[in-house]
Amino acid sequence: PDPANGVMRTEEQNALFKQGLGCLGTLYSHQHTWVLRLTSFPDGHKAEDQAEGTNVAKYFDRGWCFTEQSWAGLTKAGHLSLDLGKMRAGKEYGCNSLIDDCKKDGGRRPP
């Protein structure tokens, strides 16, 4: 949907959307799913350079991001909740180095 341009969900799409919302807590908090977060802009990208109307609030100042992070922190092992905002340009990552760098500080915020 793009309400600013008059594009709205159909009733069927809206019903499916609401059904999906009801499952997100399970997806984020399930102990065997991965959660990939992007808590900061990649190197070289600045909030002020984003298109007008882009939500550039800090990750933890956003209600939905805070909710996802909180769900992920309920039962998930730290190595399954990764902050891709910790990745750096110019560094090549393999699976293990990605996990090591992106789970620093436990990958989770304290409750």
Backbone as CSV, one residue per row, in Angstrom:
resi,resn,N_x,N_y,N_z,CA_x,CA_y,CA_z,C_x,C_y,C_z
1,PRO,0.824,-1.202,0.000,0.000,0.000,0.000,0.864,1.260,0.000
2,ASP,0.298,2.287,-0.562,0.955,3.590,-0.618,-0.136,4.654,-0.509
3,PRO,-0.637,4.883,0.723,-1.770,5.797,0.896,-1.537,7.190,0.317
4,ALA,-0.299,7.682,0.372,-0.022,9.022,-0.153,-0.335,9.107,-1.639
5,ASN,-0.247,7.987,-2.339,-0.531,7.955,-3.775,-1.840,7.243,-4.088
6,GLY,-2.677,7.058,-3.074,-3.998,6.491,-3.279,-4.031,4.977,-3.450
7,VAL,-2.928,4.297,-3.157,-2.896,2.838,-3.288,-3.144,2.238,-1.909
8,MET,-4.271,1.556,-1.771,-4.662,0.986,-0.486,-4.769,-0.531,-0.608
9,ARG,-4.747,-1.213,0.537,-4.970,-2.662,0.547,-6.433,-2.955,0.233
10,THR,-6.654,-4.088,-0.432,-8.020,-4.555,-0.611,-8.479,-5.130,0.732
11,GLU,-9.764,-5.402,0.868,-10.265,-6.005,2.110,-9.600,-7.359,2.349
12,GLU,-9.413,-8.138,1.280,-8.760,-9.446,1.414,-7.303,-9.283,1.869
13,GLN,-6.583,-8.332,1.262,-5.195,-8.081,1.662,-5.119,-7.613,3.105
14,ASN,-6.046,-6.772,3.506,-6.058,-6.267,4.874,-6.316,-7.395,5.866
15,ALA,-7.209,-8.321,5.539,-7.485,-9.466,6.418,-6.245,-10.343,6.555
16,LEU,-5.543,-10.587,5.439,-4.309,-11.382,5.494,-3.219,-10.664,6.288
17,PHE,-3.134,-9.362,6.120,-2.158,-8.558,6.859,-2.393,-8.682,8.361
18,LYS,-3.624,-8.532,8.774,-3.957,-8.635,10.198,-3.689,-10.043,10.726
19,GLN,-3.970,-11.062,9.918,-3.674,-12.428,10.319,-2.169,-12.608,10.510
20,GLY,-1.389,-12.068,9.592,0.068,-12.151,9.696,0.603,-11.429,10.916
21,LEU,0.041,-10.284,11.238,0.475,-9.540,12.426,0.318,-10.379,13.690
22,GLY,-0.726,-11.181,13.712,-0.986,-12.015,14.878,0.055,-13.101,15.093
23,CYS,0.857,-13.383,14.084,1.869,-14.453,14.171,3.275,-13.926,14.396
24,LEU,3.485,-12.631,14.297,4.841,-12.096,14.353,5.547,-12.351,15.680
25,GLY,4.813,-12.299,16.778,5.442,-12.573,18.071,6.057,-13.953,18.111
26,THR,5.371,-14.923,17.505,5.900,-16.294,17.445,7.152,-16.339,16.588
27,LEU,7.119,-15.694,15.452,8.270,-15.687,14.551,9.505,-15.092,15.234
28,TYR,9.349,-13.947,15.872,10.495,-13.278,16.488,10.964,-13.949,17.774
29,SER,10.067,-14.578,18.512,10.477,-15.142,19.800,10.769,-16.636,19.746
30,HIS,10.460,-17.300,18.654,10.712,-18.738,18.577,12.201,-19.013,18.757
31,GLN,12.535,-20.019,19.551,13.935,-20.256,19.906,14.785,-20.766,18.751
32,HIS,14.179,-21.156,17.629,14.968,-21.690,16.514,14.981,-20.793,15.280
33,THR,14.387,-19.610,15.336,14.429,-18.711,14.183,15.532,-17.677,14.372
34,TRP,16.051,-17.196,13.264,17.046,-16.126,13.283,16.317,-14.789,13.222
35,VAL,16.841,-13.800,13.911,16.349,-12.431,13.799,17.532,-11.581,13.349
36,LEU,17.349,-10.914,12.212,18.377,-10.037,11.673,17.888,-8.607,11.804
37,ARG,18.626,-7.805,12.558,18.253,-6.407,12.797,19.263,-5.500,12.113
38,LEU,18.819,-4.362,11.666,19.705,-3.350,11.112,19.504,-2.096,11.953
39,THR,20.315,-1.978,13.007,20.092,-0.935,14.011,20.760,0.386,13.678
40,SER,21.518,0.419,12.606,22.141,1.681,12.195,22.293,1.680,10.684
41,PHE,22.438,2.867,10.130,22.670,2.967,8.698,24.038,2.385,8.368
42,PRO,24.177,1.739,7.206,25.494,1.241,6.806,26.494,2.392,6.670
43,ASP,27.787,2.069,6.751,28.833,3.085,6.582,28.560,3.909,5.328
44,GLY,28.689,5.211,5.446,28.526,6.103,4.304,27.116,6.585,4.061
45,HIS,26.139,6.006,4.714,24.750,6.440,4.559,24.373,7.314,5.741
46,LYS,23.764,8.439,5.447,23.382,9.363,6.512,21.874,9.571,6.495
47,ALA,21.330,9.723,7.670,19.885,9.908,7.792,19.414,11.109,6.977
48,GLU,20.187,12.178,6.989,19.747,13.392,6.293,19.759,13.245,4.769
49,ASP,20.397,12.193,4.247,20.434,11.958,2.803,19.279,11.095,2.311
50,GLN,18.410,10.623,3.201,17.311,9.742,2.812,16.173,10.543,2.188
51,ALA,15.372,9.865,1.415,14.251,10.508,0.732,13.292,11.136,1.742
52,GLU,12.647,12.197,1.326,11.675,12.863,2.189,10.591,11.872,2.600
53,GLY,10.229,11.895,3.860,9.205,11.003,4.374,9.751,9.705,4.934
54,THR,11.052,9.446,4.734,11.663,8.235,5.266,11.772,8.352,6.780
55,ASN,11.395,7.305,7.479,11.514,7.297,8.933,12.981,7.092,9.291
56,VAL,13.621,8.126,9.801,15.043,8.052,10.133,15.260,8.060,11.646
57,ALA,14.198,7.789,12.398,14.345,7.690,13.853,15.319,6.571,14.179
58,LYS,16.044,6.726,15.271,16.975,5.679,15.680,16.216,4.389,15.933
59,TYR,16.878,3.276,15.707,16.255,1.959,15.779,15.475,1.763,17.075
60,PHE,16.106,2.033,18.209,15.459,1.752,19.484,14.453,2.827,19.887
61,ASP,14.301,3.880,19.064,13.271,4.886,19.295,12.002,4.567,18.504
62,ARG,12.040,3.522,17.713,10.890,3.119,16.909,10.097,2.065,17.677
63,GLY,8.824,2.228,17.771,7.991,1.298,18.531,8.025,-0.117,17.995
64,TRP,7.899,-0.264,16.667,7.851,-1.610,16.106,9.190,-2.308,16.260
65,CYS,10.280,-1.600,16.019,11.615,-2.201,16.172,11.851,-2.614,17.619
66,PHE,11.424,-1.784,18.544,11.568,-2.127,19.959,10.784,-3.400,20.283
67,THR,9.585,-3.510,19.717,8.755,-4.697,19.956,9.432,-5.947,19.401
68,GLU,9.929,-5.880,18.167,10.610,-7.029,17.571,11.829,-7.433,18.395
69,GLN,12.599,-6.449,18.807,13.786,-6.704,19.623,13.395,-7.358,20.947
70,SER,12.341,-6.884,21.539,11.883,-7.434,22.818,11.424,-8.872,22.658
71,TRP,10.647,-9.161,21.607,10.217,-10.531,21.358,11.426,-11.444,21.171
72,ALA,12.393,-10.986,20.384,13.575,-11.803,20.109,14.364,-12.084,21.383
73,GLY,14.328,-11.163,22.318,15.082,-11.329,23.553,14.416,-12.224,24.581
74,LEU,13.182,-12.633,24.342,12.464,-13.438,25.324,13.063,-14.826,25.496
75,THR,13.309,-15.526,24.402,13.724,-16.928,24.495,14.905,-17.267,23.598
76,LYS,15.323,-16.352,22.786,16.291,-16.635,21.738,17.723,-16.570,22.240
77,ALA,18.535,-17.551,21.838,19.969,-17.517,22.128,20.584,-16.323,21.399
78,GLY,21.564,-15.680,22.015,22.177,-14.478,21.452,22.708,-14.651,20.046
79,HIS,23.210,-15.839,19.708,23.778,-16.034,18.369,22.712,-16.116,17.278
80,LEU,21.438,-16.147,17.663,20.356,-16.160,16.683,19.694,-14.799,16.517
81,SER,20.165,-13.807,17.255,19.635,-12.449,17.155,20.799,-11.537,16.802
82,LEU,20.941,-11.270,15.515,22.123,-10.558,15.027,21.805,-9.122,14.654
83,ASP,22.732,-8.241,14.957,22.625,-6.832,14.602,23.525,-6.579,13.396
84,LEU,22.930,-6.540,12.208,23.701,-6.323,10.992,24.256,-4.906,10.914
85,GLY,23.795,-4.027,11.788,24.354,-2.679,11.866,25.793,-2.681,12.354
86,LYS,26.256,-3.798,12.880,27.647,-3.907,13.340,28.599,-4.302,12.208
87,MET,28.055,-4.635,11.032,28.905,-4.963,9.890,29.596,-3.695,9.394
88,ARG,30.791,-3.849,8.822,31.534,-2.698,8.337,31.933,-2.885,6.883
89,ALA,31.874,-1.781,6.144,32.246,-1.792,4.730,33.694,-2.242,4.589
90,GLY,33.951,-2.993,3.544,35.309,-3.422,3.251,35.723,-4.702,3.941
91,LYS,34.945,-5.172,4.878,35.274,-6.417,5.558,34.502,-7.548,4.894
92,GLU,35.216,-8.623,4.578,34.551,-9.794,4.025,34.098,-10.680,5.171
93,TYR,32.862,-11.150,5.075,32.283,-11.961,6.142,32.001,-13.373,5.670
94,GLY,32.316,-14.321,6.504,31.837,-15.687,6.382,30.772,-15.846,7.448
95,CYS,30.137,-16.981,7.496,29.064,-17.201,8.463,29.548,-16.979,9.897
96,ASN,30.672,-17.588,10.263,31.149,-17.478,11.643,31.580,-16.059,11.996
97,SER,32.277,-15.374,11.085,32.714,-14.011,11.399,31.527,-13.060,11.468
98,LEU,30.500,-13.304,10.649,29.285,-12.490,10.704,28.612,-12.655,12.063
99,ILE,28.469,-13.892,12.503,27.851,-14.156,13.805,28.691,-13.528,14.912
100,ASP,30.012,-13.723,14.862,30.877,-13.166,15.908,30.766,-11.646,16.002
101,ASP,30.811,-10.962,14.859,30.758,-9.502,14.874,29.378,-8.967,15.229
102,CYS,28.344,-9.636,14.766,26.990,-9.100,14.908,26.296,-9.514,16.193
103,LYS,26.882,-10.400,16.962,26.297,-10.747,18.258,27.096,-10.125,19.395
104,LYS,28.062,-9.267,19.100,28.833,-8.600,20.131,27.902,-7.981,21.158
105,ASP,28.338,-7.937,22.358,27.519,-7.422,23.476,26.274,-8.272,23.664
106,GLY,26.351,-9.536,23.272,25.228,-10.448,23.453,24.180,-10.363,22.378
107,GLY,24.277,-9.347,21.489,23.288,-9.203,20.449,21.936,-8.771,20.973
108,ARG,21.828,-8.648,22.280,20.536,-8.290,22.883,20.755,-7.183,23.909
109,ARG,19.728,-6.397,24.106,19.769,-5.364,25.125,19.290,-5.969,26.441
110,PRO,19.772,-5.449,27.553,19.271,-5.952,28.837,17.797,-5.586,29.000
111,PRO,17.047,-6.390,29.785,15.616,-6.100,29.970,15.393,-4.824,30.754
